[in-house]
Amino acid sequence: MTGSATSGSTSNKSEKRSRSGPFWRPGHFSEPNGADSVIRFILGRLIKAVFILLAILVFNFLLIHAAPGDPAAVMAGEAGAADEKFLADLRANFGLDQPLYVQLWLYIKGAVQLDLGYSFRQQMPVAEMIGDRLPATLLLTGVAFVLSLVLGVAAGVAASARQGRWGDTIISTFALLFYATPLFWVALMATLVFSVWLEWLPGFGYSTIGAGYTGLAHMLDVAKHLVLPASTLGLFFTAIYMRMTRASMLEVSRLDFVKTARAKGLSRGVIQRRHILRNALLPVITLAGLQAGQIFGGAILTETVFAWPGIGRLMFEAINQRDYNVILGVFYISAAMVLLFNLITDVIYVIVDPRIRLTT
């Protein structure tokens, strides 16, 4: 009896010690996040996303139509026929003569069916225009996001490991420089140095015009054109992730479970990877999920400077041309992408930290 009681007491103590750290095995939960929980969570978030998208759609529609300017007047002026009859015909053709609530209802009904209207200037469906440009933007923002996250976390880990030394000072100085420098200036200087002076990289476009590359040659050509815009877009966010990772690593390194790991004689590399870094990544993942939408929005300036044929440049051109349907369509797709990024972030959060429960 005594031996069994002692054994039970020892096992209870061992279980308590195993749960004392910030991370433990998901199996220790009585109700772990199983496949059913994940599916219910995703479905719940998707239902909420539909209502959020509708609210964004209505708000953007009212905001755009409250702005000064008339697309019919712009088109009539460029056609050299600004008489009232011609303006009235244009408004009737594009439905601009109907009451605002009627236009809003027709647009929402079409957007639900992924019909984003018709471009006043390009004379083609907006969904088709965005579909042609979206892959280029996803490629640019995806590469910039991964590049900034990997470099930022790596630099933050290196800086925290060298706290107070010259390595930490150099990394922190460059991070502050990248954070404070305007994006458009970095883009222009990068084009001037690497494209004009050194002639190492192409400064504009998606691929070499008239080259006729196919297969691997085409992929390498696109990758070469992608270097400057992706690096420029990712520098600012690299600095943010570096500073966040460094601060989080230093904070976690002072916690009790890290001191216990050191007392057990674990190597510095194991402590850094398994104990400090994994816990320090939690705020970085949260920030990365929020910043993913900002990278998508920040692509407007980058695509304009580097003549990258994405939806950011498409929206810039649509704003100058008062092409309301294109502007609304880009806003709609951008909002959907941000909501998708947030959903992915929540799921990754659970993978990194099993303590978090998925709730709708």
Legacy VTK file of the C-alpha trace (Angstrom):
# vtk DataFile Version 3.0
C-alpha trace
ASCII
DATASET POLYDATA
POINTS 360 float
0.000 0.000 0.000
2.772 2.356 0.918
4.642 1.610 -2.283
1.572 2.125 -4.429
0.685 5.394 -2.691
4.210 6.603 -3.163
4.110 5.637 -6.824
0.787 7.442 -7.304
2.107 10.526 -5.564
5.233 10.479 -7.713
3.194 10.157 -10.919
0.977 13.061 -9.872
4.018 15.194 -9.190
5.506 14.226 -12.544
2.277 15.159 -14.309
2.214 18.513 -12.544
5.815 19.157 -13.515
5.095 18.230 -17.126
2.285 20.766 -17.185
4.243 23.492 -15.471
5.985 24.576 -18.651
4.343 26.785 -21.263
4.037 23.899 -23.709
2.979 20.314 -23.201
1.710 17.562 -25.400
-1.790 18.043 -26.844
-2.715 14.609 -25.474
-2.702 16.042 -21.945
-5.896 17.890 -22.767
-9.152 16.229 -21.950
-10.685 17.818 -25.039
-7.924 18.403 -27.606
-8.478 20.331 -30.826
-9.534 17.480 -33.063
-10.584 17.490 -36.683
-14.223 18.185 -35.762
-13.237 21.219 -33.695
-11.106 22.585 -36.523
-13.886 22.116 -39.076
-16.475 23.766 -36.811
-14.085 26.636 -36.158
-13.378 27.217 -39.849
-17.071 27.040 -40.771
-17.966 29.489 -38.004
-15.291 31.923 -39.091
-16.374 31.654 -42.729
-19.970 32.497 -41.791
-18.773 35.541 -39.864
-16.534 36.501 -42.785
-19.549 36.633 -45.107
-21.280 39.234 -42.931
-18.047 41.195 -42.499
-17.524 41.257 -46.257
-21.074 42.492 -46.801
-20.543 45.288 -44.265
-17.261 46.263 -45.929
-18.921 46.191 -49.322
-21.724 48.525 -48.226
-19.342 50.906 -46.454
-16.952 51.120 -49.422
-19.821 51.589 -51.857
-21.236 54.514 -49.898
-17.771 55.992 -49.336
-16.811 55.837 -53.014
-20.075 57.406 -54.153
-19.709 60.166 -51.556
-16.375 61.199 -53.081
-16.374 64.062 -55.596
-16.200 63.223 -59.279
-18.426 61.683 -61.917
-17.135 58.819 -64.089
-19.607 59.761 -66.824
-18.210 63.308 -66.907
-14.633 61.957 -67.055
-15.449 59.667 -69.988
-17.402 62.387 -71.779
-14.573 64.867 -71.322
-12.013 62.457 -72.768
-14.362 61.752 -75.688
-14.702 65.465 -76.372
-18.484 65.391 -76.068
-19.581 66.904 -72.766
-23.143 67.893 -73.694
-25.973 66.953 -71.343
-27.559 64.406 -73.671
-24.322 62.469 -74.039
-23.806 62.534 -70.259
-27.367 61.297 -69.697
-26.841 58.446 -72.161
-23.624 57.404 -70.422
-25.268 57.431 -66.991
-28.174 55.374 -68.325
-25.865 52.832 -69.987
-23.917 52.238 -66.769
-26.868 52.539 -64.376
-25.572 55.741 -62.782
-28.920 57.485 -63.232
-30.666 55.177 -60.755
-31.127 56.016 -57.053
-28.207 55.168 -54.785
-30.055 52.445 -52.889
-30.964 50.735 -56.175
-27.340 50.832 -57.319
-26.244 49.430 -53.951
-28.740 46.574 -54.058
-27.779 45.634 -57.622
-24.094 45.703 -56.740
-24.514 43.542 -53.607
-26.628 41.048 -55.527
-23.951 40.812 -58.185
-21.061 40.625 -55.699
-22.654 37.639 -53.959
-22.504 35.887 -57.347
-18.901 37.133 -57.868
-20.145 39.569 -60.493
-18.234 42.746 -59.598
-19.709 44.864 -62.342
-18.323 46.364 -65.525
-15.350 48.656 -65.954
-16.332 52.063 -67.304
-12.928 52.629 -68.895
-11.673 49.218 -69.967
-15.047 48.008 -71.241
-14.683 44.566 -69.661
-15.913 42.756 -66.535
-14.152 43.771 -63.342
-13.895 40.159 -62.135
-11.999 39.267 -65.300
-9.628 42.213 -64.864
-8.901 41.307 -61.233
-8.515 37.632 -62.132
-5.822 38.549 -64.658
-3.912 40.718 -62.154
-4.417 38.797 -58.889
-1.796 36.047 -59.477
0.956 38.649 -59.898
-0.031 40.371 -56.643
-0.251 37.090 -54.730
3.197 36.131 -56.001
4.699 39.472 -54.978
3.059 39.673 -51.547
3.620 35.988 -50.807
7.335 36.145 -51.537
7.700 39.448 -49.665
5.818 38.048 -46.654
7.857 34.842 -46.417
11.107 36.712 -47.024
10.387 39.330 -44.365
9.211 36.762 -41.818
12.186 34.423 -42.259
14.795 37.191 -42.296
13.105 39.084 -39.464
12.889 36.074 -37.152
16.453 34.985 -37.980
17.807 38.487 -37.360
15.825 38.773 -34.125
17.186 35.456 -32.839
20.751 36.477 -33.756
20.355 39.867 -32.076
18.911 38.410 -28.861
21.747 35.884 -28.643
24.240 38.765 -28.825
22.450 41.195 -26.524
24.548 44.250 -25.734
27.340 43.301 -28.134
28.326 44.757 -31.483
26.303 42.173 -33.429
23.128 43.229 -31.638
23.931 46.897 -32.278
24.510 46.386 -36.008
21.339 44.323 -36.522
19.203 46.753 -34.498
20.641 49.739 -36.391
19.802 48.250 -39.783
16.315 47.296 -38.555
15.683 50.851 -37.397
16.978 52.175 -40.727
14.673 49.904 -42.736
11.729 50.797 -40.488
12.231 54.567 -40.771
12.991 54.789 -44.492
9.971 55.542 -46.741
9.033 52.677 -49.012
8.885 54.748 -52.185
12.423 56.082 -51.572
13.776 52.551 -51.065
12.071 51.458 -54.295
13.513 54.339 -56.304
17.034 53.907 -54.871
16.955 50.153 -55.444
15.973 50.707 -59.066
18.663 53.355 -59.516
21.464 51.290 -57.968
20.748 47.697 -59.006
19.024 48.317 -62.325
20.467 51.555 -63.753
23.998 51.738 -62.323
25.007 48.104 -61.778
22.585 46.593 -64.330
22.264 43.451 -62.206
18.494 43.237 -62.090
15.568 44.439 -64.210
13.855 47.440 -62.693
10.397 47.233 -64.221
7.770 44.763 -65.346
6.816 41.157 -64.702
8.928 39.504 -67.395
11.119 40.421 -70.351
8.922 41.756 -73.145
9.299 39.902 -76.436
11.706 37.304 -75.017
9.298 34.428 -75.572
10.616 32.374 -72.662
8.785 29.187 -71.699
9.044 26.655 -68.900
12.006 27.008 -66.576
13.442 29.952 -68.510
10.206 31.883 -67.991
10.159 31.076 -64.262
13.743 32.277 -63.858
12.944 35.440 -65.799
9.946 36.199 -63.546
12.045 35.450 -60.456
14.682 37.899 -61.654
12.057 40.621 -62.108
10.623 39.754 -58.676
13.805 40.360 -56.666
13.647 44.156 -56.407
9.904 44.650 -55.713
9.707 41.741 -53.229
12.842 42.854 -51.370
11.667 46.455 -51.249
8.211 45.522 -49.991
9.604 43.114 -47.413
12.295 45.354 -45.861
9.893 47.374 -43.719
8.187 44.272 -42.336
11.538 42.537 -41.809
12.468 45.308 -39.395
9.179 44.899 -37.499
9.538 41.125 -37.144
13.176 41.479 -36.102
12.386 43.909 -33.293
9.409 41.859 -32.110
11.372 38.577 -32.155
14.318 40.094 -30.297
12.134 41.584 -27.569
10.095 38.396 -27.206
13.186 36.174 -27.077
14.739 38.293 -24.335
11.496 38.260 -22.339
11.032 34.492 -22.577
14.695 33.815 -21.745
14.121 35.273 -18.256
11.226 32.938 -17.383
11.536 30.172 -14.807
11.197 27.201 -17.151
14.208 28.449 -19.151
16.256 28.682 -15.960
15.193 25.121 -15.158
16.325 23.960 -18.599
19.711 25.590 -18.032
19.990 23.954 -14.615
19.367 20.557 -16.215
22.453 21.092 -18.360
20.728 21.379 -21.742
22.842 22.905 -24.480
22.342 26.533 -25.432
21.152 25.604 -28.911
18.483 23.245 -27.596
17.255 25.856 -25.118
17.111 28.495 -27.841
15.218 26.301 -30.319
12.913 24.167 -28.195
12.175 26.408 -25.221
12.747 30.069 -26.028
12.079 30.416 -29.762
8.850 28.423 -29.833
7.326 30.518 -27.065
8.725 33.760 -28.467
7.058 33.078 -31.827
3.531 33.482 -30.458
3.420 37.312 -30.565
5.333 37.251 -33.859
2.681 35.009 -35.422
-0.062 37.317 -34.168
1.692 40.326 -35.644
2.426 38.500 -38.890
-1.262 37.688 -39.328
-2.129 41.363 -38.951
0.744 42.511 -41.162
-0.171 40.104 -43.960
-3.123 42.320 -44.851
-0.914 45.404 -44.727
1.568 43.795 -47.117
-1.320 43.151 -49.492
-2.280 46.831 -49.250
1.314 48.057 -49.403
1.725 46.368 -52.769
-0.079 49.333 -54.386
2.934 51.615 -54.114
5.455 48.889 -54.921
3.574 47.740 -57.992
3.248 51.310 -59.219
6.971 52.082 -58.867
8.145 48.811 -60.418
5.345 48.609 -63.023
4.317 45.230 -61.584
1.029 44.150 -63.229
-0.944 43.412 -60.070
-4.233 44.591 -58.608
-2.454 47.328 -56.619
-1.429 49.054 -59.804
-4.876 48.336 -61.234
-6.513 50.169 -58.339
-4.107 53.098 -58.684
-5.085 53.467 -62.332
-8.789 53.071 -61.471
-8.615 55.855 -58.877
-7.121 58.241 -61.417
-9.805 57.289 -63.927
-12.755 57.387 -61.458
-13.546 53.777 -62.357
-15.741 53.056 -59.335
-16.492 49.403 -60.057
-12.819 48.491 -60.350
-12.009 50.304 -57.084
-14.833 48.518 -55.274
-13.801 45.192 -56.753
-10.205 45.571 -55.556
-11.425 46.606 -52.086
-13.690 43.560 -52.009
-10.939 41.114 -52.955
-8.452 42.769 -50.582
-10.865 42.453 -47.658
-11.471 38.790 -48.486
-7.719 38.137 -48.557
-7.209 39.832 -45.181
-9.951 37.714 -43.600
-8.394 34.593 -45.108
-4.968 35.521 -43.715
-6.474 35.994 -40.247
-8.148 32.593 -40.400
-4.885 30.917 -41.413
-3.108 32.740 -38.586
-5.573 31.416 -36.008
-5.085 27.835 -37.206
-1.278 28.179 -37.174
-1.512 29.607 -33.671
-3.110 26.383 -32.470
-0.383 24.307 -34.140
2.336 26.332 -32.425
0.588 26.533 -29.040
-1.587 23.459 -28.266
-3.008 25.171 -25.160
-5.229 27.380 -27.309
-8.749 26.058 -27.878
-10.545 26.663 -31.136
-13.886 28.359 -30.515
-16.228 29.870 -33.037
LINES 1 361
360 0 1 2 3 4 5 6 7 8 9 10 11 12 13 14 15 16 17 18 19 20 21 22 23 24 25 26 27 28 29 30 31 32 33 34 35 36 37 38 39 40 41 42 43 44 45 46 47 48 49 50 51 52 53 54 55 56 57 58 59 60 61 62 63 64 65 66 67 68 69 70 71 72 73 74 75 76 77 78 79 80 81 82 83 84 85 86 87 88 89 90 91 92 93 94 95 96 97 98 99 100 101 102 103 104 105 106 107 108 109 110 111 112 113 114 115 116 117 118 119 120 121 122 123 124 125 126 127 128 129 130 131 132 133 134 135 136 137 138 139 140 141 142 143 144 145 146 147 148 149 150 151 152 153 154 155 156 157 158 159 160 161 162 163 164 165 166 167 168 169 170 171 172 173 174 175 176 177 178 179 180 181 182 183 184 185 186 187 188 189 190 191 192 193 194 195 196 197 198 199 200 201 202 203 204 205 206 207 208 209 210 211 212 213 214 215 216 217 218 219 220 221 222 223 224 225 226 227 228 229 230 231 232 233 234 235 236 237 238 239 240 241 242 243 244 245 246 247 248 249 250 251 252 253 254 255 256 257 258 259 260 261 262 263 264 265 266 267 268 269 270 271 272 273 274 275 276 277 278 279 280 281 282 283 284 285 286 287 288 289 290 291 292 293 294 295 296 297 298 299 300 301 302 303 304 305 306 307 308 309 310 311 312 313 314 315 316 317 318 319 320 321 322 323 324 325 326 327 328 329 330 331 332 333 334 335 336 337 338 339 340 341 342 343 344 345 346 347 348 349 350 351 352 353 354 355 356 357 358 359
